[in-house]
Amino acid sequence: MITAGIDCGAKNTKTVILKDGRIVGKGMVLTGFEQAAAIKESLQIALKEAGINEYDLKRIGGTGSGANAIVQANFRVNDIKAIVTAAHFFFPDSRTVVDVGAEESRAVKCDENGAVVDFAINEKCAAGAGAFIEAMGRALETPLEEMGNLAFSSDNPIPMNAQCAIFAESEVVGLIHAKVEKRDICRAILDAMASRIASMIRRIGANPDIVMLGGVACNPGFVTALKRDLNIDSVYVPELPEYGAAVGAAVAAAEAK
């Protein structure tokens, strides 16, 4: 069976093509102001990579904040179900799933069968989402892809006291003026965000085998900071974690009766 999963998010729209349990195509574009156009473009990119046509798709699953705009979908999946399904697709033993995207983050606790036991969502404050890292990167004049590696090389923890992205940016500017090394500031930024995500995980009661999805999972400095805060050895990150919800939608569509 061939299915597609489309995740229309606040920043990016992602599509995954699944054939007999394997990812054979993917596409990602900026969502922008025209959700319908972004959905269509990401789907076409994924179809082209998979070497198939849209009529070859048995089902299309839709998810994300813009799920209602996915007119191509004949099956819809809520965000929580999508990320849990994706986590179990990649790591069948996963019991806690963390998804950190551009605008919000989620932590979900599952039982051994993958059923949701509890969850927490941060959608009110940018300080707990990828937008926080982007804003701090602009203040540091440092590309996102460099921040993780810089933080990874730091062995000098510096606490950040601000709990708001706006005040945190002022704090970063102060650290820059104080001539603090850039790698140490990067670590402080990622440590601060990891602390917020770790608090959310503790709130639901973390199980072992934590899986992380979302674009922020591509940041090695953040993953290290999260492990350090939770005092654990491993956080499992699949290949292409930014496509997690789209994968979950495609898998759920394939499993639908």
N, C-alpha and C positions, 0 to 999 in steps of 0.2 A: 504494500500500500504506500502511496505517496501523499504526504500531507504537507501543509505549510503552516507556520506560526508567524503571526505578525504582531509585534509589540510597538504600538504607537505611543511613545513617551513624550515628556515635556520638551526634551532637547533633541533626541534622536528617534528615528523610526527604524526598527530592525525587522528583517524577515529571515526565516530559516526554512529550508526545504528538507524534509525527512523522508527517506526511502528505506523501507524495511529496517527501521531502527538505526539508520546511519544518516548523519548530516551530509548532504550532497550539494547544498547551495546555501548561500547567505548574502544578505545585502543590507547596508546601513546608510542612511542619509539624514541630514538635519531635518527636523520636523518643520521648523519655521512657522509661518502663518497659514500655510496651505496644507493642512493635514492630508487631505485626499490626494494631493499631488505627491507628497512624500511617501504615502502608503503605496501608491502605484509604482513609484520609481524604485523603492526598496524591493518590492515584489519582482519587478522586471529584472533587477540586477541578480537577485537570487535565482530566478528561473534560468537566466542566461548561464550562470555558473553551473547550474545543475544540468543544463543541456536539455531542458524540457519546456513544454508550453503550459499555459495556465489550465487548459482543459485536461491535462494529465493529472491534475490534483484531485484526489478523492474528497478531501475536506480542507478547509482553511479555518484555523483557529485564530481568534483575535483577542488581544489583551492590552493592558496599558491604560493610561489616563485618557487616551483618545480612541478607545476601543469602539465607541459608538460611530466613529467616522470610518471604520473599516467595513465598507459596504460589501467587499468581496468575501467577508467571513460568513460561514454558515454554522459556526460554532464559536461561542464566546466563553472565555475563562477569566475569572477574577484574578487580580494580581497575586494574591496569596497562593491560590491553587497553582498558578503558573510557575512560581519560583520553587515551590515544594516539589512539583512534578519534575521540573528540570534538575533539581538537586538529586532526586532519586534516580533519574535517568543517568546522570554522571557518576553518582556515588550511592549505590543502593542502601548502604548502611547509615546514611546521613540522618541525624536526629535533630540538628539545629541548623537552620538556614538563615543566612544574613544576606540581604540584598541592599547595596548602597549605590543609588543612582545619582543623577545630576540634581534632582529636586527633592528627593525624599529617600528615606531608608526604612527597612523593615527587618524584623527578627521574628522567626517562626520556630516554635518548638513542635516536634512531631513525635509520634509513637513509632514502634518498630514496624508498623504497617504503612507508615507514611501519612497517617491521618493527622490533621492539625489539632494540637492540644491547646496551644495558646500562641498569641502573637502580639507584637507591639509595632507601631508605625510612628515615624517622625516625619511629619509633612508640614510642620508649622515654622521650623527654624532652619535656615540655610546652614547653620553651624554643624548640622548632623548629616550633610549631604555633599555630593561632589562639587556643588557650586561654591562651597566654602573653600575647598582647595584651589579652585580656579581663581577666586577672588584674591586669595593670599598669594598665588603665583603671579598675578598681575602686580601686586604690591612689591613683590620681590624681583619683578622683571625676569622671571624664570619660567621656561616652558614646563608644562605639567609632566611631560615624559622625563624631565631631568630631576624633578623634585624628589621622587621616590628614591632614586639612586643616591642623591645627595644626602637625604635623611638616613639612608642605609649605612652611609659611611661615617655618620656622627656617633661619637661616644660621650657626648656632653648634653645630658638632658636639661632643658630649660623649661620651667613651668610657664604656661600661658594662663593668665587669670581671667581674661574676658570670656564671658559665656555667650556673647553675641558676635555674629560675623562682622558687623560694622565696627564694634569696639576692638575686636581682635585685629582688624586691619590696622587700626591706629597703634595697637601694641606692636605689630610687626614693623611698622614704620619706625617706632621707637627703638626697636632692637637693631634695625639697620643703622640708625643714627648713632647707636652705641657701639658700632663696629663689631657686632657679634657676627661670627662666621655664618655664611649663607647656609652651609650644611646643617648647622646647629639650629638655625631658625626653621629650616624645612622640617627637621625632626620635631621641633616644638609644635609646629602646625599640625603635623600628622598625629603626634601624641595626643594633642587636644581633641582632635576629631575622633580618634580611636577610643578615647575615654568616654565620649558621649555614646558611641555605638556599643561599647562594652557595658555601659550602664543599662542600655536597653536590653541587651542579651541577659544580663543578670535579673532584670525585672521579670522576664518570663521563665527563668530557671533553665540555664543552659544544660543541654545534654552533651555527651561527648560526640566526637565526629562532626565538627562544625564545618559547614560548606559555605563559601562566600561567592556570591554572584554580583553582577553589576559592574559598571565601568571602573569604579574605584578599586575593584579587586585586581586590576592590572597594575596597580601601584605597589611595588614590593615594599616600599617604606611604610605604607599604611598597614599592609598585612603583618609586617613585623611588629609594628606598634600595637596592633590589636592582640597579637599573641602575647606580647609582653604585658599588656594590661590585664589580660585574662589569666596570665600565668599558665599557659598551655604550650605544648610543643608544636602542634600542627593546626593549621587552618587549611582545609582542602579547597583549592581553586582549580576549576576545570579549564580546559582550553577554551578560549573565546568566552570568558565569563560575562562580557557585556551583552551577549545574545541569550542570556539565561531565560528570561521571561518568554522570548520568542520560541526557544526550544521547548519550554514547558507547554506553550499553547499548541505547538505542532504535535507533541507527544499525547497531550490530552485529546486532541482531535482524532489521532490515530486510535486511541483506546475507547473512544465514545461508541456506544451501542447504536 
